[in-house]
Amino acid sequence: MQVPSMLQRTQDNPLLAIAALYGLDVVAQTLKSINAFEITYNGHVLHSKLKSGKFPQPGELIASLKQIKEREQRRPADKSS
């Protein structure tokens, strides 16, 4: 029975196989720890954990939402239909 080439390479160079597994684990752990998300309203970003690196404070979200709603109310509605 012939051994698949990938398995043969792993057996020939176990250090390379271990390094590849370690590299994949590092990538997986990094992706798990990011927990990136964005909170949006009407297409406007209220908070981005990816950019700030922290969780939003409720007061910050409320202030951002108020600013956006005020801007939307000041802007005349497009009634070109």
VEXNU-390489 format. One record per atom (N, C-alpha, C): residue in three letters; x, y, z. Coordinates in pm, 1 decimal. Example, Ala and Ser with C-alpha at 12.3 -4.5 7.8 and 13.67 -1.06 7.14 Angstrom:
<pts>
<pt><resn>Ala</resn><east>1319.0</east><north>-569.0</north><up>780.0</up></pt>
<pt><resn>Ala</resn><east>1230.0</east><north>-450.0</north><up>780.0</up></pt>
<pt><resn>Ala</resn><east>1320.0</east><north>-330.0</north><up>780.0</up></pt>
<pt><resn>Ser</resn><east>1285.0</east><north>-225.0</north><up>708.0</up></pt>
<pt><resn>Ser</resn><east>1367.0</east><north>-106.0</north><up>714.0</up></pt>
<pt><resn>Ser</resn><east>1290.0</east><north>3.0</north><up>787.0</up></pt>
</pts>
This chain:
<pts>
<pt><resn>Met</resn><east>84.5</east><north>-118.6</north><up>0.0</up></pt>
<pt><resn>Met</resn><east>0.0</east><north>0.0</north><up>0.0</up></pt>
<pt><resn>Met</resn><east>88.7</east><north>124.4</north><up>0.0</up></pt>
<pt><resn>Gln</resn><east>54.7</east><north>218.7</north><up>-85.9</up></pt>
<pt><resn>Gln</resn><east>135.0</east><north>340.7</north><up>-98.2</up></pt>
<pt><resn>Gln</resn><east>87.7</east><north>446.6</north><up>1.9</up></pt>
<pt><resn>Val</resn><east>184.6</east><north>510.9</north><up>66.8</up></pt>
<pt><resn>Val</resn><east>155.0</east><north>615.7</north><up>165.4</up></pt>
<pt><resn>Val</resn><east>131.4</east><north>747.3</north><up>91.0</up></pt>
<pt><resn>Pro</resn><east>24.2</east><north>822.6</north><up>124.9</up></pt>
<pt><resn>Pro</resn><east>1.4</east><north>951.6</north><up>59.7</up></pt>
<pt><resn>Pro</resn><east>122.1</east><north>1044.0</north><up>77.7</up></pt>
<pt><resn>Ser</resn><east>148.1</east><north>1127.0</north><up>-24.3</up></pt>
<pt><resn>Ser</resn><east>268.5</east><north>1211.0</north><up>-23.1</up></pt>
<pt><resn>Ser</resn><east>271.0</east><north>1308.0</north><up>95.1</up></pt>
<pt><resn>Met</resn><east>156.0</east><north>1361.2</north><up>133.9</up></pt>
<pt><resn>Met</resn><east>152.3</east><north>1454.8</north><up>247.4</up></pt>
<pt><resn>Met</resn><east>195.3</east><north>1384.6</north><up>375.6</up></pt>
<pt><resn>Leu</resn><east>145.5</east><north>1264.4</north><up>396.2</up></pt>
<pt><resn>Leu</resn><east>182.8</east><north>1187.7</north><up>514.3</up></pt>
<pt><resn>Leu</resn><east>331.3</east><north>1151.4</north><up>510.1</up></pt>
<pt><resn>Gln</resn><east>381.4</east><north>1119.6</north><up>392.5</up></pt>
<pt><resn>Gln</resn><east>523.1</east><north>1086.2</north><up>377.6</up></pt>
<pt><resn>Gln</resn><east>610.4</east><north>1205.6</north><up>414.5</up></pt>
<pt><resn>Arg</resn><east>572.3</east><north>1327.0</north><up>367.5</up></pt>
<pt><resn>Arg</resn><east>649.1</east><north>1448.2</north><up>400.2</up></pt>
<pt><resn>Arg</resn><east>646.6</east><north>1475.7</north><up>549.7</up></pt>
<pt><resn>Thr</resn><east>532.4</east><north>1451.4</north><up>613.9</up></pt>
<pt><resn>Thr</resn><east>519.8</east><north>1471.5</north><up>758.5</up></pt>
<pt><resn>Thr</resn><east>612.3</east><north>1375.0</north><up>833.1</up></pt>
<pt><resn>Gln</resn><east>616.9</east><north>1252.4</north><up>785.4</up></pt>
<pt><resn>Gln</resn><east>703.8</east><north>1153.7</north><up>850.2</up></pt>
<pt><resn>Gln</resn><east>851.1</east><north>1185.5</north><up>825.2</up></pt>
<pt><resn>Asp</resn><east>883.2</east><north>1237.4</north><up>707.0</up></pt>
<pt><resn>Asp</resn><east>1021.8</east><north>1269.6</north><up>674.4</up></pt>
<pt><resn>Asp</resn><east>1072.2</east><north>1392.3</north><up>750.8</up></pt>
<pt><resn>Asn</resn><east>984.5</east><north>1487.4</north><up>777.3</up></pt>
<pt><resn>Asn</resn><east>1024.8</east><north>1610.9</north><up>842.4</up></pt>
<pt><resn>Asn</resn><east>923.1</east><north>1647.9</north><up>951.2</up></pt>
<pt><resn>Pro</resn><east>929.2</east><north>1581.7</north><up>1066.5</up></pt>
<pt><resn>Pro</resn><east>830.3</east><north>1607.6</north><up>1172.0</up></pt>
<pt><resn>Pro</resn><east>837.5</east><north>1750.1</north><up>1227.4</up></pt>
<pt><resn>Leu</resn><east>953.7</east><north>1812.3</north><up>1223.4</up></pt>
<pt><resn>Leu</resn><east>965.9</east><north>1949.0</north><up>1274.6</up></pt>
<pt><resn>Leu</resn><east>882.7</east><north>2046.4</north><up>1190.1</up></pt>
<pt><resn>Leu</resn><east>880.1</east><north>2026.4</north><up>1060.1</up></pt>
<pt><resn>Leu</resn><east>799.4</east><north>2110.2</north><up>971.8</up></pt>
<pt><resn>Leu</resn><east>650.9</east><north>2092.7</north><up>1002.2</up></pt>
<pt><resn>Ala</resn><east>608.8</east><north>1970.7</north><up>1027.3</up></pt>
<pt><resn>Ala</resn><east>468.9</east><north>1943.8</north><up>1060.2</up></pt>
<pt><resn>Ala</resn><east>430.5</east><north>2011.2</north><up>1191.8</up></pt>
<pt><resn>Ile</resn><east>518.1</east><north>2004.2</north><up>1290.6</up></pt>
<pt><resn>Ile</resn><east>491.2</east><north>2068.0</north><up>1420.0</up></pt>
<pt><resn>Ile</resn><east>485.2</east><north>2219.5</north><up>1404.2</up></pt>
<pt><resn>Ala</resn><east>576.4</east><north>2275.7</north><up>1325.6</up></pt>
<pt><resn>Ala</resn><east>577.2</east><north>2420.8</north><up>1302.6</up></pt>
<pt><resn>Ala</resn><east>449.2</east><north>2465.1</north><up>1231.8</up></pt>
<pt><resn>Ala</resn><east>401.9</east><north>2387.4</north><up>1137.0</up></pt>
<pt><resn>Ala</resn><east>278.3</east><north>2421.9</north><up>1065.8</up></pt>
<pt><resn>Ala</resn><east>158.8</east><north>2418.0</north><up>1160.1</up></pt>
<pt><resn>Leu</resn><east>150.9</east><north>2317.0</north><up>1244.1</up></pt>
<pt><resn>Leu</resn><east>41.6</east><north>2308.6</north><up>1341.0</up></pt>
<pt><resn>Leu</resn><east>46.8</east><north>2424.5</north><up>1440.4</up></pt>
<pt><resn>Tyr</resn><east>166.2</east><north>2459.1</north><up>1485.4</up></pt>
<pt><resn>Tyr</resn><east>181.7</east><north>2572.0</north><up>1578.1</up></pt>
<pt><resn>Tyr</resn><east>135.6</east><north>2702.0</north><up>1511.0</up></pt>
<pt><resn>Gly</resn><east>175.3</east><north>2722.0</north><up>1385.7</up></pt>
<pt><resn>Gly</resn><east>135.7</east><north>2841.9</north><up>1313.2</up></pt>
<pt><resn>Gly</resn><east>-15.6</east><north>2851.6</north><up>1298.5</up></pt>
<pt><resn>Leu</resn><east>-79.5</east><north>2740.9</north><up>1266.2</up></pt>
<pt><resn>Leu</resn><east>-225.8</east><north>2740.5</north><up>1255.4</up></pt>
<pt><resn>Leu</resn><east>-292.2</east><north>2769.8</north><up>1389.2</up></pt>
<pt><resn>Asp</resn><east>-234.0</east><north>2718.5</north><up>1496.7</up></pt>
<pt><resn>Asp</resn><east>-288.6</east><north>2744.6</north><up>1629.4</up></pt>
<pt><resn>Asp</resn><east>-276.6</east><north>2892.4</north><up>1666.0</up></pt>
<pt><resn>Val</resn><east>-164.2</east><north>2954.6</north><up>1632.9</up></pt>
<pt><resn>Val</resn><east>-145.3</east><north>3096.9</north><up>1661.1</up></pt>
<pt><resn>Val</resn><east>-249.9</east><north>3179.8</north><up>1586.4</up></pt>
<pt><resn>Val</resn><east>-271.7</east><north>3147.8</north><up>1460.9</up></pt>
<pt><resn>Val</resn><east>-372.2</east><north>3220.6</north><up>1381.4</up></pt>
<pt><resn>Val</resn><east>-510.8</east><north>3201.3</north><up>1443.0</up></pt>
<pt><resn>Ala</resn><east>-544.8</east><north>3079.8</north><up>1480.8</up></pt>
<pt><resn>Ala</resn><east>-676.4</east><north>3052.4</north><up>1539.3</up></pt>
<pt><resn>Ala</resn><east>-695.1</east><north>3127.8</north><up>1670.8</up></pt>
<pt><resn>Gln</resn><east>-593.5</east><north>3128.1</north><up>1755.1</up></pt>
<pt><resn>Gln</resn><east>-603.8</east><north>3198.4</north><up>1883.0</up></pt>
<pt><resn>Gln</resn><east>-617.0</east><north>3348.9</north><up>1863.6</up></pt>
<pt><resn>Thr</resn><east>-546.6</east><north>3403.4</north><up>1765.4</up></pt>
<pt><resn>Thr</resn><east>-554.8</east><north>3546.6</north><up>1737.0</up></pt>
<pt><resn>Thr</resn><east>-695.6</east><north>3583.0</north><up>1690.9</up></pt>
<pt><resn>Leu</resn><east>-750.9</east><north>3504.4</north><up>1601.8</up></pt>
<pt><resn>Leu</resn><east>-885.4</east><north>3532.4</north><up>1553.0</up></pt>
<pt><resn>Leu</resn><east>-988.7</east><north>3521.1</north><up>1665.1</up></pt>
<pt><resn>Lys</resn><east>-970.7</east><north>3425.5</north><up>1755.4</up></pt>
<pt><resn>Lys</resn><east>-1062.8</east><north>3410.6</north><up>1867.1</up></pt>
<pt><resn>Lys</resn><east>-1055.1</east><north>3528.4</north><up>1962.3</up></pt>
<pt><resn>Ser</resn><east>-937.0</east><north>3583.7</north><up>1984.5</up></pt>
<pt><resn>Ser</resn><east>-919.9</east><north>3688.9</north><up>2084.4</up></pt>
<pt><resn>Ser</resn><east>-962.9</east><north>3826.4</north><up>2035.8</up></pt>
<pt><resn>Ile</resn><east>-976.9</east><north>3844.4</north><up>1905.2</up></pt>
<pt><resn>Ile</resn><east>-1013.3</east><north>3976.1</north><up>1852.6</up></pt>
<pt><resn>Ile</resn><east>-1156.5</east><north>4012.7</north><up>1891.1</up></pt>
<pt><resn>Asn</resn><east>-1250.6</east><north>3920.9</north><up>1875.9</up></pt>
<pt><resn>Asn</resn><east>-1391.0</east><north>3947.6</north><up>1904.5</up></pt>
<pt><resn>Asn</resn><east>-1436.8</east><north>4079.1</north><up>1843.4</up></pt>
<pt><resn>Ala</resn><east>-1403.2</east><north>4102.2</north><up>1720.1</up></pt>
<pt><resn>Ala</resn><east>-1434.0</east><north>4228.7</north><up>1654.2</up></pt>
<pt><resn>Ala</resn><east>-1581.6</east><north>4237.6</north><up>1618.2</up></pt>
<pt><resn>Phe</resn><east>-1638.4</east><north>4354.6</north><up>1640.5</up></pt>
<pt><resn>Phe</resn><east>-1775.3</east><north>4379.6</north><up>1599.2</up></pt>
<pt><resn>Phe</resn><east>-1795.8</east><north>4529.1</north><up>1582.5</up></pt>
<pt><resn>Glu</resn><east>-1901.4</east><north>4564.3</north><up>1512.9</up></pt>
<pt><resn>Glu</resn><east>-1939.0</east><north>4704.1</north><up>1494.3</up></pt>
<pt><resn>Glu</resn><east>-2086.8</east><north>4720.3</north><up>1527.9</up></pt>
<pt><resn>Ile</resn><east>-2119.4</east><north>4834.9</north><up>1585.3</up></pt>
<pt><resn>Ile</resn><east>-2258.1</east><north>4868.9</north><up>1613.0</up></pt>
<pt><resn>Ile</resn><east>-2292.7</east><north>4983.2</north><up>1518.6</up></pt>
<pt><resn>Thr</resn><east>-2396.3</east><north>4961.0</north><up>1436.7</up></pt>
<pt><resn>Thr</resn><east>-2433.7</east><north>5061.8</north><up>1338.3</up></pt>
<pt><resn>Thr</resn><east>-2579.8</east><north>5101.2</north><up>1355.0</up></pt>
<pt><resn>Tyr</resn><east>-2610.6</east><north>5221.2</north><up>1306.3</up></pt>
<pt><resn>Tyr</resn><east>-2748.2</east><north>5269.6</north><up>1300.8</up></pt>
<pt><resn>Tyr</resn><east>-2765.8</east><north>5341.4</north><up>1168.5</up></pt>
<pt><resn>Asn</resn><east>-2858.2</east><north>5294.6</north><up>1088.4</up></pt>
<pt><resn>Asn</resn><east>-2888.1</east><north>5359.4</north><up>960.8</up></pt>
<pt><resn>Asn</resn><east>-2763.5</east><north>5378.7</north><up>873.2</up></pt>
<pt><resn>Gly</resn><east>-2674.2</east><north>5283.5</north><up>877.2</up></pt>
<pt><resn>Gly</resn><east>-2553.1</east><north>5291.5</north><up>795.6</up></pt>
<pt><resn>Gly</resn><east>-2438.5</east><north>5368.6</north><up>859.1</up></pt>
<pt><resn>His</resn><east>-2459.6</east><north>5425.8</north><up>976.9</up></pt>
<pt><resn>His</resn><east>-2355.8</east><north>5500.3</north><up>1047.9</up></pt>
<pt><resn>His</resn><east>-2294.8</east><north>5410.4</north><up>1156.3</up></pt>
<pt><resn>Val</resn><east>-2163.4</east><north>5411.1</north><up>1168.6</up></pt>
<pt><resn>Val</resn><east>-2096.6</east><north>5329.5</north><up>1269.7</up></pt>
<pt><resn>Val</resn><east>-2100.0</east><north>5404.1</north><up>1402.5</up></pt>
<pt><resn>Leu</resn><east>-2167.6</east><north>5344.7</north><up>1501.1</up></pt>
<pt><resn>Leu</resn><east>-2171.5</east><north>5402.9</north><up>1635.2</up></pt>
<pt><resn>Leu</resn><east>-2047.4</east><north>5362.6</north><up>1714.1</up></pt>
<pt><resn>His</resn><east>-2003.2</east><north>5239.1</north><up>1694.9</up></pt>
<pt><resn>His</resn><east>-1883.7</east><north>5190.5</north><up>1765.1</up></pt>
<pt><resn>His</resn><east>-1821.7</east><north>5076.1</north><up>1686.5</up></pt>
<pt><resn>Ser</resn><east>-1689.4</east><north>5073.7</north><up>1682.3</up></pt>
<pt><resn>Ser</resn><east>-1616.0</east><north>4964.6</north><up>1620.1</up></pt>
<pt><resn>Ser</resn><east>-1511.9</east><north>4913.0</north><up>1718.8</up></pt>
<pt><resn>Lys</resn><east>-1531.4</east><north>4791.2</north><up>1766.5</up></pt>
<pt><resn>Lys</resn><east>-1433.9</east><north>4733.1</north><up>1859.0</up></pt>
<pt><resn>Lys</resn><east>-1302.5</east><north>4706.1</north><up>1786.9</up></pt>
<pt><resn>Leu</resn><east>-1310.5</east><north>4678.1</north><up>1657.9</up></pt>
<pt><resn>Leu</resn><east>-1189.2</east><north>4653.3</north><up>1580.4</up></pt>
<pt><resn>Leu</resn><east>-1100.6</east><north>4777.7</north><up>1578.8</up></pt>
<pt><resn>Lys</resn><east>-1160.9</east><north>4896.6</north><up>1564.4</up></pt>
<pt><resn>Lys</resn><east>-1082.9</east><north>5020.2</north><up>1561.4</up></pt>
<pt><resn>Lys</resn><east>-1041.5</east><north>5066.0</north><up>1700.9</up></pt>
<pt><resn>Ser</resn><east>-1132.8</east><north>5055.8</north><up>1797.7</up></pt>
<pt><resn>Ser</resn><east>-1103.7</east><north>5108.2</north><up>1931.6</up></pt>
<pt><resn>Ser</resn><east>-1033.6</east><north>5006.3</north><up>2021.2</up></pt>
<pt><resn>Gly</resn><east>-1057.2</east><north>4878.2</north><up>1995.7</up></pt>
<pt><resn>Gly</resn><east>-996.5</east><north>4774.4</north><up>2078.9</up></pt>
<pt><resn>Gly</resn><east>-1065.8</east><north>4756.0</north><up>2212.4</up></pt>
<pt><resn>Lys</resn><east>-1179.4</east><north>4821.5</north><up>2233.0</up></pt>
<pt><resn>Lys</resn><east>-1248.9</east><north>4810.4</north><up>2361.2</up></pt>
<pt><resn>Lys</resn><east>-1399.0</east><north>4799.3</north><up>2338.3</up></pt>
<pt><resn>Phe</resn><east>-1468.5</east><north>4759.1</north><up>2444.0</up></pt>
<pt><resn>Phe</resn><east>-1612.8</east><north>4752.1</north><up>2437.8</up></pt>
<pt><resn>Phe</resn><east>-1669.6</east><north>4891.9</north><up>2455.5</up></pt>
<pt><resn>Pro</resn><east>-1784.9</east><north>4919.2</north><up>2394.1</up></pt>
<pt><resn>Pro</resn><east>-1841.8</east><north>5053.8</north><up>2403.4</up></pt>
<pt><resn>Pro</resn><east>-1903.2</east><north>5080.2</north><up>2540.6</up></pt>
<pt><resn>Gln</resn><east>-1899.5</east><north>5205.0</north><up>2581.3</up></pt>
<pt><resn>Gln</resn><east>-1968.2</east><north>5246.8</north><up>2702.4</up></pt>
<pt><resn>Gln</resn><east>-2109.2</east><north>5289.8</north><up>2662.0</up></pt>
<pt><resn>Pro</resn><east>-2209.0</east><north>5257.6</north><up>2741.3</up></pt>
<pt><resn>Pro</resn><east>-2345.9</east><north>5293.9</north><up>2704.1</up></pt>
<pt><resn>Pro</resn><east>-2362.3</east><north>5443.7</north><up>2677.1</up></pt>
<pt><resn>Gly</resn><east>-2298.3</east><north>5527.3</north><up>2756.1</up></pt>
<pt><resn>Gly</resn><east>-2308.4</east><north>5671.6</north><up>2736.8</up></pt>
<pt><resn>Gly</resn><east>-2252.1</east><north>5716.4</north><up>2602.4</up></pt>
<pt><resn>Glu</resn><east>-2143.7</east><north>5654.1</north><up>2559.9</up></pt>
<pt><resn>Glu</resn><east>-2083.9</east><north>5686.7</north><up>2429.9</up></pt>
<pt><resn>Glu</resn><east>-2178.4</east><north>5649.0</north><up>2315.9</up></pt>
<pt><resn>Leu</resn><east>-2240.7</east><north>5532.8</north><up>2327.1</up></pt>
<pt><resn>Leu</resn><east>-2335.0</east><north>5489.2</north><up>2223.9</up></pt>
<pt><resn>Leu</resn><east>-2454.7</east><north>5583.5</north><up>2214.9</up></pt>
<pt><resn>Ile</resn><east>-2507.0</east><north>5622.0</north><up>2331.1</up></pt>
<pt><resn>Ile</resn><east>-2622.7</east><north>5711.6</north><up>2333.1</up></pt>
<pt><resn>Ile</resn><east>-2586.7</east><north>5846.1</north><up>2272.5</up></pt>
<pt><resn>Ala</resn><east>-2468.5</east><north>5899.9</north><up>2307.4</up></pt>
<pt><resn>Ala</resn><east>-2425.3</east><north>6029.2</north><up>2252.9</up></pt>
<pt><resn>Ala</resn><east>-2406.9</east><north>6021.8</north><up>2101.6</up></pt>
<pt><resn>Ser</resn><east>-2346.3</east><north>5915.4</north><up>2053.7</up></pt>
<pt><resn>Ser</resn><east>-2327.2</east><north>5898.6</north><up>1908.9</up></pt>
<pt><resn>Ser</resn><east>-2461.1</east><north>5887.9</north><up>1836.8</up></pt>
<pt><resn>Leu</resn><east>-2552.2</east><north>5812.6</north><up>1894.4</up></pt>
<pt><resn>Leu</resn><east>-2683.6</east><north>5795.8</north><up>1833.7</up></pt>
<pt><resn>Leu</resn><east>-2758.8</east><north>5928.8</north><up>1828.4</up></pt>
<pt><resn>Lys</resn><east>-2750.9</east><north>6007.9</north><up>1935.9</up></pt>
<pt><resn>Lys</resn><east>-2816.9</east><north>6138.9</north><up>1937.4</up></pt>
<pt><resn>Lys</resn><east>-2760.6</east><north>6230.2</north><up>1829.5</up></pt>
<pt><resn>Gln</resn><east>-2627.6</east><north>6231.2</north><up>1814.7</up></pt>
<pt><resn>Gln</resn><east>-2563.7</east><north>6315.5</north><up>1712.0</up></pt>
<pt><resn>Gln</resn><east>-2611.8</east><north>6276.0</north><up>1572.3</up></pt>
<pt><resn>Ile</resn><east>-2615.9</east><north>6148.9</north><up>1546.3</up></pt>
<pt><resn>Ile</resn><east>-2657.8</east><north>6101.6</north><up>1414.4</up></pt>
<pt><resn>Ile</resn><east>-2803.9</east><north>6136.7</north><up>1388.2</up></pt>
<pt><resn>Lys</resn><east>-2889.6</east><north>6115.3</north><up>1486.9</up></pt>
<pt><resn>Lys</resn><east>-3031.6</east><north>6146.7</north><up>1469.5</up></pt>
<pt><resn>Lys</resn><east>-3052.6</east><north>6296.7</north><up>1448.6</up></pt>
<pt><resn>Glu</resn><east>-2977.2</east><north>6380.7</north><up>1520.6</up></pt>
<pt><resn>Glu</resn><east>-2988.0</east><north>6525.8</north><up>1502.0</up></pt>
<pt><resn>Glu</resn><east>-2945.7</east><north>6565.8</north><up>1361.8</up></pt>
<pt><resn>Arg</resn><east>-2834.7</east><north>6507.4</north><up>1313.7</up></pt>
<pt><resn>Arg</resn><east>-2789.2</east><north>6536.1</north><up>1177.1</up></pt>
<pt><resn>Arg</resn><east>-2893.2</east><north>6494.2</north><up>1074.2</up></pt>
<pt><resn>Glu</resn><east>-2955.4</east><north>6378.1</north><up>1095.8</up></pt>
<pt><resn>Glu</resn><east>-3056.9</east><north>6330.2</north><up>1002.3</up></pt>
<pt><resn>Glu</resn><east>-3180.1</east><north>6420.7</north><up>1003.4</up></pt>
<pt><resn>Gln</resn><east>-3217.8</east><north>6475.0</north><up>1118.7</up></pt>
<pt><resn>Gln</resn><east>-3334.5</east><north>6561.9</north><up>1127.2</up></pt>
<pt><resn>Gln</resn><east>-3307.5</east><north>6697.8</north><up>1061.9</up></pt>
<pt><resn>Arg</resn><east>-3183.1</east><north>6746.8</north><up>1073.2</up></pt>
<pt><resn>Arg</resn><east>-3147.0</east><north>6874.4</north><up>1011.8</up></pt>
<pt><resn>Arg</resn><east>-3142.9</east><north>6865.2</north><up>860.4</up></pt>
<pt><resn>Arg</resn><east>-3104.0</east><north>6749.8</north><up>808.5</up></pt>
<pt><resn>Arg</resn><east>-3094.5</east><north>6730.1</north><up>664.7</up></pt>
<pt><resn>Arg</resn><east>-3234.8</east><north>6715.8</north><up>607.6</up></pt>
<pt><resn>Pro</resn><east>-3268.0</east><north>6796.7</north><up>508.0</up></pt>
<pt><resn>Pro</resn><east>-3403.0</east><north>6786.7</north><up>450.8</up></pt>
<pt><resn>Pro</resn><east>-3423.0</east><north>6650.8</north><up>383.1</up></pt>
<pt><resn>Ala</resn><east>-3541.7</east><north>6597.9</north><up>400.5</up></pt>
<pt><resn>Ala</resn><east>-3573.6</east><north>6467.1</north><up>340.6</up></pt>
<pt><resn>Ala</resn><east>-3577.1</east><north>6479.8</north><up>190.5</up></pt>
<pt><resn>Asp</resn><east>-3521.1</east><north>6382.4</north><up>122.0</up></pt>
<pt><resn>Asp</resn><east>-3517.4</east><north>6382.1</north><up>-24.9</up></pt>
<pt><resn>Asp</resn><east>-3654.0</east><north>6335.5</north><up>-75.2</up></pt>
<pt><resn>Lys</resn><east>-3732.5</east><north>6430.1</north><up>-129.2</up></pt>
<pt><resn>Lys</resn><east>-3866.1</east><north>6395.9</north><up>-179.7</up></pt>
<pt><resn>Lys</resn><east>-3872.4</east><north>6417.0</north><up>-329.5</up></pt>
<pt><resn>Ser</resn><east>-3778.2</east><north>6358.6</north><up>-401.2</up></pt>
<pt><resn>Ser</resn><east>-3771.9</east><north>6376.1</north><up>-545.6</up></pt>
<pt><resn>Ser</resn><east>-3860.6</east><north>6278.0</north><up>-620.6</up></pt>
<pt><resn>Ser</resn><east>-3937.9</east><north>6193.8</north><up>-549.9</up></pt>
<pt><resn>Ser</resn><east>-4022.8</east><north>6094.6</north><up>-617.0</up></pt>
<pt><resn>Ser</resn><east>-4144.8</east><north>6159.1</north><up>-675.9</up></pt>
</pts>
